[in-house]
């Protein structure tokens, strides 16, 4: 089921209707710049630091009943906001780390927008390493003006080095929807227009809890598209059901790749998305003339080879998209029809039985894919040719490879000819085929 969800995200990415929100957990994948003991702390580790600073005893049982946001607010009240920000900077050692290959893989994907609750600058720096995409960086509400001419990195909770306030206390979260209404509206608009992906969040992450609560309160299931939470480790069924009731689908990467490390699971996830998006992009150009490069001066064998490449690259649509079908009708009318008409007919008749069988098979397959009927004069030509090919096959019964080719491709050609004559209401079909 997880792979189905990944395909849904890639489908939205290919249509330019996917957005991602990146949480603090993703920053822990960054690469160290030099020798440093500093690490990106989890919310639980930050809670320990806040509690120890306030009460000088991080083992006190009462700590378990205090949320990180409540403790951060107590630090601000007791010691002051400047000291709280110093503690935040120590917990998020931005300058000691550089974007990893995972950051670059994330930013290479065609997201409509990238939202983040992180204070660090890893995403912005990773975006600078991506040459085929340009991102606008939005660190405050004022930056939103005229920013949508390109995908954006939107810093929802402040940004190093100096874009304050850093949203961290309970009071910050309580007043956020009023003080930063433009940011909230931007997220709301993205939720309405895009498939939304949440990455780097743990179930206990206060950012995650606050945002899904806000989403649940302000957007009903009928108002927003699917929200996917990507988890690198297993989440209990009870929590998954709770999130699903809020229109949030959990993608459990551990379930797909149980033997991989967290880094490798994320890399496999990004690679799968990139591959799916590329495959969908290739589907859009299937049948374009410059990809087939069929020329009038090509020999019959060369034409058959190019049609075979076209057939083998068929994306496998059950129902061909309308714009592709129109393209194929033009291709058949202007590029393939001459193979069996006028001077092309003469070349066909002079070709060897093996060449005739090859071109008939590819010609009929392309017509069948495009849903095009075979003209009566072409059916007549192929019918006469198949009779000669069957005679040749009987004479060359010792040539097992040729006989196998006639059996496999010849049966398909005969089947298409039967169908054609029935569609033409030629009721003498059995006699003509004998």
LOVEXBA-474358 format. One record per residue (C-alpha): residue in three letters; x, y, z; chain. Coordinates in steps of 0.05 Angstrom, whole numbers. Each point is the difference from the previous one (the first is absolute). Layout:
<recs>
+-----+--------+--------+--------+----+
!  aa !      x !      y !      z ! ch !
+-----+--------+--------+--------+----+
! ALA !      X !      Y !      Z !  A !
...
+-----+--------+--------+--------+----+
</recs>
This chain:
<recs>
+-----+--------+--------+--------+----+
!  aa !      x !      y !      z ! ch !
+-----+--------+--------+--------+----+
! UNK !      0 !      0 !      0 !  A !
! UNK !     58 !     47 !     16 !  A !
! UNK !     26 !     -4 !    -72 !  A !
! UNK !    -69 !     20 !    -24 !  A !
! UNK !      3 !     62 !     44 !  A !
! UNK !     70 !     16 !    -27 !  A !
! UNK !    -27 !     -5 !    -71 !  A !
! UNK !    -56 !     48 !     19 !  A !
! UNK !     51 !     51 !     24 !  A !
! UNK !     42 !     -9 !    -63 !  A !
! UNK !    -63 !      9 !    -43 !  A !
! UNK !    -14 !     66 !     36 !  A !
! UNK !     74 !     21 !     -8 !  A !
! UNK !     -3 !    -14 !    -75 !  A !
! UNK !    -62 !     45 !     -5 !  A !
! UNK !     34 !     55 !     42 !  A !
! UNK !    -52 !     -9 !     55 !  A !
! UNK !     41 !    -24 !     59 !  A !
! UNK !     28 !     37 !     60 !  A !
! UNK !     43 !    -23 !     58 !  A !
! UNK !      7 !     22 !     72 !  A !
! UNK !     68 !    -17 !     31 !  A !
! UNK !      9 !    -10 !     74 !  A !
! UNK !     59 !      0 !     48 !  A !
! UNK !     13 !    -74 !     -7 !  A !
! UNK !     24 !      9 !    -71 !  A !
! UNK !     56 !     47 !     21 !  A !
! UNK !     32 !    -58 !     38 !  A !
! UNK !     20 !    -28 !    -69 !  A !
! UNK !     48 !     59 !    -12 !  A !
! UNK !     76 !    -10 !     -9 !  A !
! UNK !     50 !     26 !     50 !  A !
! UNK !     43 !     56 !    -28 !  A !
! UNK !     60 !    -15 !     46 !  A !
! UNK !     16 !    -32 !     66 !  A !
! UNK !    -57 !     19 !     46 !  A !
! UNK !    -37 !    -32 !     58 !  A !
! UNK !    -62 !     42 !    -11 !  A !
! UNK !    -61 !    -37 !    -26 !  A !
! UNK !    -71 !     19 !    -20 !  A !
! UNK !    -40 !    -16 !     62 !  A !
! UNK !    -68 !    -34 !      2 !  A !
! UNK !    -58 !     33 !     35 !  A !
! UNK !      9 !    -47 !     59 !  A !
! UNK !     73 !     20 !      6 !  A !
! UNK !    -18 !     74 !     -3 !  A !
! UNK !    -51 !    -13 !     55 !  A !
! UNK !     56 !    -28 !     43 !  A !
! UNK !     43 !     62 !    -11 !  A !
! UNK !    -58 !     48 !     16 !  A !
! UNK !    -18 !    -39 !     63 !  A !
! UNK !     71 !     -6 !     25 !  A !
! UNK !     10 !     75 !    -10 !  A !
! UNK !    -64 !     16 !     38 !  A !
! UNK !      4 !    -52 !     56 !  A !
! UNK !     72 !    -24 !     -1 !  A !
! UNK !    -25 !    -71 !      4 !  A !
! UNK !    -17 !    -34 !    -65 !  A !
! UNK !    -18 !    -65 !     36 !  A !
! UNK !    -60 !     31 !     35 !  A !
! UNK !    -62 !    -42 !    -16 !  A !
! UNK !    -41 !     63 !    -10 !  A !
! UNK !     37 !     14 !    -65 !  A !
! UNK !    -41 !    -54 !    -36 !  A !
! UNK !    -63 !     41 !      9 !  A !
! UNK !     28 !     63 !    -32 !  A !
! UNK !     -2 !     10 !    -75 !  A !
! UNK !     61 !     30 !    -35 !  A !
! UNK !    -42 !     61 !    -17 !  A !
! UNK !    -20 !     11 !     73 !  A !
! UNK !     72 !     -8 !     23 !  A !
! UNK !     24 !     49 !    -54 !  A !
! UNK !    -51 !     50 !     25 !  A !
! UNK !     23 !     -9 !     72 !  A !
! UNK !     72 !     12 !    -23 !  A !
! UNK !    -21 !     65 !    -35 !  A !
! UNK !    -37 !     24 !     63 !  A !
! UNK !     54 !    -20 !     49 !  A !
! UNK !     63 !     17 !    -38 !  A !
! UNK !    -21 !     41 !    -60 !  A !
! UNK !    -10 !     -7 !    -75 !  A !
! UNK !     73 !     13 !    -19 !  A !
! UNK !     24 !    -57 !     43 !  A !
! UNK !    -55 !    -45 !    -29 !  A !
! UNK !     26 !     16 !    -70 !  A !
! UNK !     71 !    -17 !     20 !  A !
! UNK !    -25 !    -68 !     22 !  A !
! UNK !    -37 !     -9 !    -66 !  A !
! UNK !     64 !     15 !    -39 !  A !
! UNK !     39 !    -51 !     40 !  A !
! UNK !    -55 !    -52 !    -12 !  A !
! UNK !      0 !     15 !    -75 !  A !
! UNK !     74 !      6 !    -20 !  A !
! UNK !    -14 !     25 !    -70 !  A !
! UNK !     70 !     24 !    -19 !  A !
! UNK !     33 !    -65 !     22 !  A !
! UNK !    -37 !    -39 !    -53 !  A !
! UNK !     -9 !      0 !    -76 !  A !
! UNK !    -58 !    -27 !    -42 !  A !
! UNK !      7 !    -75 !    -14 !  A !
! UNK !    -17 !    -39 !    -62 !  A !
! UNK !    -70 !    -10 !     30 !  A !
! UNK !    -11 !     76 !      2 !  A !
! UNK !     21 !      6 !    -73 !  A !
! UNK !    -44 !    -59 !    -20 !  A !
! UNK !    -59 !     33 !     35 !  A !
! UNK !     11 !     67 !    -34 !  A !
! UNK !      9 !    -32 !    -69 !  A !
! UNK !    -72 !    -24 !      1 !  A !
! UNK !    -51 !     47 !    -34 !  A !
! UNK !    -37 !     23 !     62 !  A !
! UNK !    -48 !     57 !     -9 !  A !
! UNK !     23 !     28 !     67 !  A !
! UNK !     44 !    -22 !     57 !  A !
! UNK !    -23 !     19 !     70 !  A !
! UNK !     42 !     -9 !     62 !  A !
! UNK !     -6 !     12 !     74 !  A !
! UNK !     76 !     -5 !      7 !  A !
! UNK !     44 !     59 !     19 !  A !
! UNK !     62 !    -26 !    -35 !  A !
! UNK !     20 !     19 !    -71 !  A !
! UNK !     14 !    -70 !    -27 !  A !
! UNK !    -56 !      1 !    -51 !  A !
! UNK !     20 !     68 !    -27 !  A !
! UNK !     72 !    -22 !     -7 !  A !
! UNK !    -22 !    -66 !    -33 !  A !
! UNK !    -42 !     40 !    -49 !  A !
! UNK !     62 !     39 !    -21 !  A !
! UNK !     32 !    -67 !    -21 !  A !
! UNK !    -58 !    -17 !    -46 !  A !
! UNK !     13 !     27 !    -70 !  A !
! UNK !    -65 !    -19 !    -36 !  A !
! UNK !    -48 !     33 !     49 !  A !
! UNK !     -5 !     69 !     31 !  A !
! UNK !    -31 !     13 !     68 !  A !
! UNK !    -22 !     65 !     32 !  A !
! UNK !     14 !      2 !     75 !  A !
! UNK !    -55 !     29 !     43 !  A !
! UNK !     22 !     14 !     72 !  A !
! UNK !    -55 !     49 !     20 !  A !
! UNK !    -70 !     20 !    -21 !  A !
! UNK !     25 !     60 !    -39 !  A !
! UNK !     40 !    -47 !    -45 !  A !
! UNK !    -64 !    -34 !    -24 !  A !
! UNK !    -16 !     59 !    -46 !  A !
! UNK !     17 !    -18 !    -73 !  A !
! UNK !     36 !    -63 !     23 !  A !
! UNK !    -41 !    -52 !    -39 !  A !
! UNK !     36 !      7 !    -67 !  A !
! UNK !     41 !    -61 !     22 !  A !
! UNK !     -5 !    -55 !     52 !  A !
! UNK !     11 !     28 !     70 !  A !
! UNK !     35 !    -21 !     64 !  A !
! UNK !    -46 !     29 !     52 !  A !
! UNK !     29 !      6 !     71 !  A !
! UNK !    -61 !     -2 !     44 !  A !
! UNK !     32 !      6 !     69 !  A !
! UNK !     57 !     48 !    -11 !  A !
! UNK !     69 !    -10 !    -30 !  A !
! UNK !     73 !      6 !     19 !  A !
! UNK !     38 !     44 !      5 !  A !
! UNK !    -48 !     55 !     21 !  A !
! UNK !    -71 !     -9 !    -27 !  A !
! UNK !    -39 !      3 !     65 !  A !
! UNK !    -41 !    -19 !     38 !  A !
! UNK !     21 !    -73 !      5 !  A !
! UNK !    -67 !    -34 !     13 !  A !
! UNK !     14 !    -43 !     61 !  A !
! UNK !    -45 !     17 !     60 !  A !
! UNK !    -72 !    -16 !     13 !  A !
! UNK !    -16 !     74 !     -5 !  A !
! UNK !     34 !      2 !    -69 !  A !
! UNK !    -44 !    -56 !    -25 !  A !
! UNK !    -63 !     29 !     32 !  A !
! UNK !      8 !     68 !    -34 !  A !
! UNK !     31 !    -27 !    -65 !  A !
! UNK !    -65 !     -3 !    -42 !  A !
! UNK !    -13 !     74 !     15 !  A !
! UNK !     70 !     28 !     -3 !  A !
! UNK !     19 !    -40 !    -62 !  A !
! UNK !    -66 !     -6 !    -35 !  A !
! UNK !     31 !      6 !    -69 !  A !
! UNK !     45 !    -60 !     13 !  A !
! UNK !    -59 !    -41 !     26 !  A !
! UNK !    -41 !     20 !    -61 !  A !
! UNK !     57 !    -22 !    -46 !  A !
! UNK !      2 !    -68 !     33 !  A !
! UNK !    -76 !     -5 !     -4 !  A !
! UNK !      1 !     16 !    -74 !  A !
! UNK !     54 !    -52 !    -12 !  A !
! UNK !    -41 !    -52 !     36 !  A !
! UNK !    -60 !     15 !    -44 !  A !
! UNK !     39 !     -1 !    -66 !  A !
! UNK !     54 !    -54 !     11 !  A !
! UNK !     12 !    -69 !     24 !  A !
! UNK !     37 !     14 !     64 !  A !
! UNK !     60 !    -40 !     26 !  A !
! UNK !     27 !      6 !     72 !  A !
! UNK !     72 !    -21 !      9 !  A !
! UNK !     46 !     -1 !     61 !  A !
! UNK !    -55 !      2 !     52 !  A !
! UNK !     -8 !    -48 !     58 !  A !
! UNK !    -68 !    -14 !     31 !  A !
! UNK !     22 !     37 !     63 !  A !
! UNK !     28 !     59 !    -38 !  A !
! UNK !    -38 !     61 !     27 !  A !
! UNK !      4 !     33 !    -68 !  A !
! UNK !    -35 !    -61 !    -30 !  A !
! UNK !    -52 !     -2 !     56 !  A !
! UNK !    -15 !     74 !     -7 !  A !
! UNK !     -5 !      0 !    -75 !  A !
! UNK !    -43 !    -63 !     -8 !  A !
! UNK !    -45 !     29 !     54 !  A !
! UNK !     -6 !     64 !    -39 !  A !
! UNK !    -13 !    -38 !    -64 !  A !
! UNK !    -53 !    -43 !     33 !  A !
! UNK !    -34 !     62 !     31 !  A !
! UNK !      0 !     42 !    -63 !  A !
! UNK !     -4 !    -48 !    -59 !  A !
! UNK !    -49 !    -57 !     -5 !  A !
! UNK !     14 !    -63 !    -40 !  A !
! UNK !    -42 !     27 !    -58 !  A !
! UNK !     40 !     65 !     -3 !  A !
! UNK !     71 !    -25 !     -5 !  A !
! UNK !     38 !    -51 !    -41 !  A !
! UNK !     36 !    -59 !     31 !  A !
! UNK !     55 !     14 !     50 !  A !
! UNK !     56 !    -51 !      3 !  A !
! UNK !     45 !     -7 !     61 !  A !
! UNK !     65 !    -34 !    -18 !  A !
! UNK !     27 !    -40 !     59 !  A !
! UNK !     69 !    -32 !      0 !  A !
! UNK !    -20 !    -47 !     56 !  A !
! UNK !    -63 !    -39 !     17 !  A !
! UNK !    -60 !     37 !     30 !  A !
! UNK !    -52 !    -39 !     40 !  A !
! UNK !    -64 !    -19 !    -34 !  A !
! UNK !    -40 !     40 !     51 !  A !
! UNK !     36 !     64 !    -17 !  A !
! UNK !     -5 !    -14 !    -75 !  A !
! UNK !    -75 !     -7 !      7 !  A !
! UNK !     -4 !     64 !     39 !  A !
! UNK !     38 !     38 !    -54 !  A !
! UNK !    -41 !    -32 !    -55 !  A !
! UNK !    -63 !     26 !     34 !  A !
! UNK !     31 !     69 !    -10 !  A !
! UNK !     15 !    -13 !    -74 !  A !
! UNK !     74 !    -15 !     14 !  A !
! UNK !     27 !    -64 !    -31 !  A !
! UNK !     64 !    -29 !     31 !  A !
! UNK !     53 !    -27 !    -49 !  A !
! UNK !     41 !    -49 !     41 !  A !
! UNK !     69 !     -3 !    -34 !  A !
! UNK !     23 !    -54 !     49 !  A !
! UNK !    -56 !    -45 !    -25 !  A !
! UNK !     24 !      8 !    -72 !  A !
! UNK !     76 !     -4 !     13 !  A !
! UNK !      7 !    -35 !     69 !  A !
! UNK !     74 !    -18 !     -8 !  A !
! UNK !     23 !     70 !    -21 !  A !
! UNK !     28 !     55 !     44 !  A !
! UNK !    -41 !     63 !     10 !  A !
! UNK !     45 !     37 !    -49 !  A !
! UNK !     -9 !    -54 !    -53 !  A !
! UNK !    -75 !     -3 !     10 !  A !
! UNK !     -6 !     74 !    -14 !  A !
! UNK !     47 !     -5 !    -59 !  A !
! UNK !    -41 !    -58 !    -29 !  A !
! UNK !    -64 !     41 !     12 !  A !
! UNK !     28 !     61 !    -38 !  A !
! UNK !     29 !    -44 !    -55 !  A !
! UNK !    -68 !    -34 !    -10 !  A !
! UNK !    -36 !     67 !     -5 !  A !
! UNK !     52 !     26 !    -49 !  A !
! UNK !     -5 !    -63 !    -43 !  A !
! UNK !    -76 !      2 !     -1 !  A !
! UNK !      0 !     74 !    -19 !  A !
! UNK !     50 !    -12 !    -55 !  A !
! UNK !    -40 !    -60 !    -27 !  A !
! UNK !    -63 !     43 !     -1 !  A !
! UNK !     38 !     54 !    -37 !  A !
! UNK !     21 !    -51 !    -52 !  A !
! UNK !    -72 !    -21 !     -9 !  A !
! UNK !    -19 !     71 !    -19 !  A !
! UNK !     48 !      0 !    -59 !  A !
! UNK !    -16 !    -71 !    -25 !  A !
! UNK !    -14 !      1 !    -74 !  A !
! UNK !     31 !     69 !    -15 !  A !
! UNK !     31 !      0 !    -69 !  A !
! UNK !     68 !     23 !     23 !  A !
! UNK !      4 !    -60 !     47 !  A !
! UNK !    -17 !    -49 !    -57 !  A !
! UNK !     40 !     33 !    -56 !  A !
! UNK !    -34 !    -40 !    -55 !  A !
! UNK !     25 !     21 !    -69 !  A !
! UNK !    -29 !    -14 !    -69 !  A !
! UNK !     68 !    -22 !    -26 !  A !
! UNK !      7 !    -53 !     54 !  A !
! UNK !      1 !    -72 !    -23 !  A !
! UNK !    -58 !    -45 !     20 !  A !
! UNK !     44 !    -33 !     53 !  A !
! UNK !     19 !     68 !     29 !  A !
! UNK !    -73 !     21 !      3 !  A !
! UNK !    -18 !    -65 !     34 !  A !
! UNK !     56 !     10 !     51 !  A !
! UNK !    -24 !     71 !     17 !  A !
! UNK !    -72 !    -23 !      6 !  A !
! UNK !     23 !    -57 !     46 !  A !
! UNK !     35 !     51 !     45 !  A !
! UNK !    -65 !     40 !      2 !  A !
! UNK !    -40 !    -62 !     18 !  A !
! UNK !     48 !    -22 !     55 !  A !
! UNK !      0 !     69 !     32 !  A !
! UNK !    -76 !      1 !      4 !  A !
! UNK !    -18 !     22 !     71 !  A !
! UNK !    -54 !    -51 !      6 !  A !
! UNK !    -62 !     44 !      5 !  A !
! UNK !    -65 !    -39 !      2 !  A !
! UNK !    -33 !     61 !    -29 !  A !
! UNK !     48 !     44 !    -39 !  A !
! UNK !     -3 !     74 !     20 !  A !
! UNK !    -40 !     41 !    -50 !  A !
! UNK !     58 !     46 !    -19 !  A !
! UNK !     45 !    -60 !    -12 !  A !
! UNK !    -54 !    -34 !    -42 !  A !
! UNK !     -5 !     63 !    -44 !  A !
! UNK !     76 !      0 !     -8 !  A !
! UNK !     -1 !    -74 !    -20 !  A !
! UNK !    -55 !     11 !    -52 !  A !
! UNK !     42 !     54 !    -33 !  A !
! UNK !     61 !    -45 !      3 !  A !
! UNK !    -37 !    -57 !    -33 !  A !
! UNK !    -30 !     45 !    -54 !  A !
! UNK !     64 !     36 !    -19 !  A !
! UNK !     57 !    -47 !     19 !  A !
! UNK !    -23 !    -73 !     -1 !  A !
! UNK !    -52 !     -2 !    -55 !  A !
! UNK !     51 !      8 !    -56 !  A !
! UNK !     32 !    -67 !     21 !  A !
! UNK !    -55 !    -38 !    -36 !  A !
! UNK !    -22 !     52 !    -51 !  A !
! UNK !     27 !     26 !    -67 !  A !
! UNK !     76 !    -10 !     -5 !  A !
! UNK !      0 !    -31 !     70 !  A !
! UNK !    -45 !    -56 !    -25 !  A !
! UNK !     51 !    -17 !    -54 !  A !
! UNK !     57 !     -3 !     51 !  A !
! UNK !    -43 !    -44 !     45 !  A !
! UNK !    -15 !    -50 !    -56 !  A !
! UNK !     74 !     -5 !    -18 !  A !
! UNK !     22 !    -12 !     72 !  A !
! UNK !     16 !    -68 !     28 !  A !
! UNK !    -53 !    -40 !     37 !  A !
! UNK !     35 !     13 !     66 !  A !
! UNK !      2 !     75 !    -11 !  A !
! UNK !    -74 !      0 !    -21 !  A !
! UNK !    -20 !    -38 !     62 !  A !
! UNK !     39 !     48 !     44 !  A !
! UNK !    -30 !     63 !    -29 !  A !
! UNK !    -71 !    -29 !     -1 !  A !
! UNK !      6 !    -19 !     73 !  A !
! UNK !     24 !     70 !     22 !  A !
! UNK !    -49 !     36 !    -47 !  A !
! UNK !    -60 !    -38 !     27 !  A !
! UNK !     23 !      6 !     73 !  A !
! UNK !      5 !     76 !     -5 !  A !
! UNK !    -69 !      4 !    -33 !  A !
! UNK !    -28 !    -44 !     55 !  A !
! UNK !     31 !     43 !     55 !  A !
! UNK !    -29 !     63 !    -32 !  A !
! UNK !    -68 !    -32 !    -12 !  A !
! UNK !      5 !     10 !    -75 !  A !
! UNK !    -33 !    -47 !    -51 !  A !
! UNK !     39 !    -30 !    -58 !  A !
! UNK !    -19 !     23 !    -70 !  A !
! UNK !    -28 !    -53 !    -46 !  A !
! UNK !     57 !      8 !    -51 !  A !
! UNK !     52 !     -9 !     55 !  A !
! UNK !    -36 !    -61 !     27 !  A !
! UNK !      0 !    -29 !    -71 !  A !
! UNK !     74 !     12 !     -7 !  A !
! UNK !     15 !    -32 !     68 !  A !
! UNK !    -46 !    -59 !    -14 !  A !
! UNK !     37 !    -18 !    -64 !  A !
! UNK !     66 !     10 !     35 !  A !
! UNK !    -19 !    -46 !     58 !  A !
! UNK !    -20 !    -56 !    -48 !  A !
! UNK !     69 !      4 !    -32 !  A !
! UNK !     34 !      2 !     68 !  A !
! UNK !    -37 !    -62 !     24 !  A !
! UNK !     21 !    -37 !    -63 !  A !
! UNK !     72 !     22 !     11 !  A !
! UNK !     -3 !    -24 !     72 !  A !
! UNK !    -22 !    -69 !    -23 !  A !
! UNK !     58 !     -4 !    -49 !  A !
! UNK !     49 !     24 !     54 !  A !
! UNK !    -25 !    -46 !     56 !  A !
! UNK !     73 !    -16 !     17 !  A !
! UNK !     12 !     73 !     18 !  A !
! UNK !    -27 !     -1 !     71 !  A !
! UNK !     13 !     74 !     14 !  A !
! UNK !    -39 !     23 !    -62 !  A !
! UNK !    -57 !    -49 !     15 !  A !
! UNK !     -4 !     26 !     72 !  A !
! UNK !     -3 !     72 !    -26 !  A !
! UNK !    -56 !    -18 !    -48 !  A !
! UNK !    -38 !    -36 !     54 !  A !
! UNK !      4 !     57 !     50 !  A !
! UNK !     -7 !     62 !    -44 !  A !
! UNK !    -39 !    -34 !    -55 !  A !
! UNK !    -55 !    -20 !     48 !  A !
! UNK !     -8 !     72 !     22 !  A !
! UNK !     -2 !     25 !    -72 !  A !
! UNK !    -53 !    -53 !    -18 !  A !
! UNK !    -41 !     20 !     61 !  A !
! UNK !      1 !     73 !    -20 !  A !
! UNK !    -19 !    -17 !    -71 !  A !
! UNK !    -59 !    -42 !     24 !  A !
! UNK !    -23 !     58 !     42 !  A !
! UNK !      9 !     49 !    -58 !  A !
! UNK !    -42 !    -40 !    -48 !  A !
! UNK !    -55 !     -9 !     51 !  A !
! UNK !      0 !     75 !     12 !  A !
! UNK !     -4 !     10 !    -75 !  A !
! UNK !    -61 !    -47 !      0 !  A !
! UNK !     35 !    -46 !    -50 !  A !
! UNK !    -40 !    -63 !     13 !  A !
! UNK !     43 !    -41 !    -47 !  A !
! UNK !     56 !      6 !     52 !  A !
! UNK !      7 !    -75 !     13 !  A !
! UNK !      8 !    -15 !    -74 !  A !
! UNK !     49 !     57 !    -11 !  A !
! UNK !     42 !    -22 !     60 !  A !
! UNK !      4 !    -73 !    -22 !  A !
+-----+--------+--------+--------+----+
</recs>
